[in-house]
Amino acid sequence: MRNKNLNLFIVAFSALTIIANFVQNNATSDLFGFEVNSWVVRILWLLIGLISYKRYKDKKEEEEN
C-alpha cells in the first residue's frame, strides 16, 4: 500500500511541476544542471506522471482481486 501512495504522490507532484513550468513560461529550464528546452522538461514530467498513474492503477486493481 505504501508504494501505491507514493505513486499517487508522484502523479500529483508531476502535475504541479508541469503547471508551474507553464506559469513561469521560460524558454529553457534546468534539468540536472543542463539548460534544455522547457517542452522537453514538460514532456519528461508528463511521462513520469503517466507511468506512475499506470502503476497506481495496476496496484489498486491487484489489491481488489
C-alpha positions as MATLAB code, in Angstrom:
seq = 'MRNKNLNLFIVAFSALTIIANFVQNNATSDLFGFEVNSWVVRILWLLIGLISYKRYKDKKEEEEN';
ca = [
       0.000    0.000    0.000;
       2.877    2.341    0.694;
       4.178    2.159   -2.886;
       0.677    2.821   -4.179;
       0.510    6.070   -2.204;
       3.995    7.025   -3.367;
       2.909    6.626   -6.992;
      -0.098    8.848   -6.364;
       2.187   11.464   -4.773;
       4.469   11.362   -7.836;
       1.468   11.932  -10.113;
       0.416   14.991   -8.092;
       3.976   16.325   -7.951;
       4.482   15.949  -11.693;
       1.188   17.739  -12.397;
       2.205   20.625  -10.144;
       5.631   20.787  -11.773;
       4.120   20.978  -15.261;
       1.687   23.704  -14.189;
       4.474   25.692  -12.530;
       6.569   25.362  -15.682;
       3.731   26.829  -17.760;
       3.259   29.703  -15.294;
       6.953   30.620  -15.392;
       6.898   30.446  -19.212;
      10.684   30.334  -19.655;
      12.196   29.217  -22.950;
      14.662   26.948  -21.161;
      14.739   25.094  -17.862;
      17.464   23.469  -15.803;
      17.497   19.674  -15.870;
      20.309   18.043  -13.879;
      22.434   21.155  -14.332;
      21.893   21.457  -18.088;
      19.754   24.034  -19.839;
      17.154   22.292  -22.009;
      14.032   23.382  -23.828;
      11.058   23.760  -21.475;
       8.945   21.468  -23.652;
      11.426   18.637  -23.113;
      11.107   19.091  -19.350;
       7.291   19.198  -19.577;
       7.155   16.043  -21.697;
       9.548   14.261  -19.334;
       7.379   15.123  -16.302;
       4.268   14.106  -18.233;
       5.793   10.681  -18.959;
       6.811   10.276  -15.319;
       3.283   11.164  -14.208;
       1.613    8.820  -16.702;
       3.845    5.886  -15.779;
       3.249    6.474  -12.070;
      -0.513    6.686  -12.632;
      -0.489    3.405  -14.566;
       1.447    1.722  -11.769;
      -1.017    3.152   -9.223;
      -3.981    1.774  -11.176;
      -2.344   -1.637  -11.577;
      -1.586   -1.920   -7.852;
      -5.093   -0.793   -6.952;
      -6.634   -3.455   -9.234;
      -4.263   -6.052   -7.799;
      -5.390   -5.222   -4.247;
      -9.045   -5.531   -5.204;
      -8.564   -9.051   -6.579;
];
